């Protein structure tokens, strides 16, 4: 097994509905994101997944989230755009595009800061 990852980011505003504190007020973050794909074997070029394939898939999702009010995004109209829910959204948005016979999407890390974040691995441990 080999894990291949990229780091990226997006900037967006949000607020946490019914939160007992300042996070209920609109505010923004420069969200850090790490996407990890786990490969069971390497291809004929010696790669688990081509970084370009990974970057291209992730860019579509980052562009969808970047510079917007996440509370107005269809995925978060009925649930809070918490780091946990954002990580799950990214995972499920990428899951089909980052799966093959050799590799699969393993984890999404989302951080509100350099020192705080969550890791989402889907419904089952991979």
Residue pairs with C-beta under 8 A, 6 or more apart in sequence:
1 38
1 39
1 40
2 38
2 39
2 42
2 48
3 36
3 37
3 38
3 39
3 48
3 106
4 36
4 37
4 38
4 39
4 47
4 48
4 49
4 51
4 54
4 103
5 34
5 35
5 36
5 37
6 34
6 35
6 51
6 54
6 55
6 58
7 32
7 33
7 34
8 33
8 34
8 35
8 55
8 58
8 59
8 62
9 30
9 31
9 32
9 33
9 62
10 30
10 31
10 33
10 62
10 65
10 66
10 67
11 28
11 29
11 30
11 31
11 66
11 67
12 28
12 29
12 31
12 65
12 66
12 67
12 68
12 69
12 70
13 26
13 27
13 28
13 68
13 69
13 70
14 26
14 27
14 28
14 29
14 69
14 70
14 71
14 76
14 80
14 81
15 23
15 24
15 25
15 26
15 27
15 71
16 23
16 24
16 80
16 81
16 82
17 24
17 71
17 80
18 24
19 80
26 69
29 112
29 113
31 65
31 83
31 86
31 110
31 111
31 112
32 109
32 110
32 111
32 113
32 114
32 117
33 58
33 62
33 90
33 108
33 109
33 110
33 111
34 107
34 108
34 109
35 54
35 58
35 90
35 94
35 98
35 105
35 107
35 108
35 109
36 105
36 106
36 107
36 108
36 109
37 48
37 49
37 54
37 98
37 103
37 104
37 105
37 106
38 48
38 103
38 104
38 105
38 106
38 126
39 48
39 49
39 102
39 103
40 102
40 103
41 102
42 48
42 102
43 102
48 102
48 103
49 98
49 100
49 102
49 103
54 98
57 94
57 97
57 98
58 94
61 90
61 93
61 94
64 73
64 93
65 73
65 86
65 90
70 76
70 81
70 86
71 77
71 81
73 81
75 85
75 89
76 85
76 89
79 85
83 110
83 111
83 112
83 116
83 117
83 118
84 118
84 120
86 110
87 108
87 109
87 110
87 118
87 119
87 120
88 108
88 120
90 108
90 110
90 120
91 105
91 107
91 108
91 120
91 121
91 122
92 122
94 105
94 108
95 105
95 122
98 104
98 105
99 105
104 126
105 122
106 121
106 126
107 119
107 120
107 121
107 126
108 119
108 120
108 121
109 117
109 118
109 119
109 120
110 117
110 118
110 120
111 117
111 118
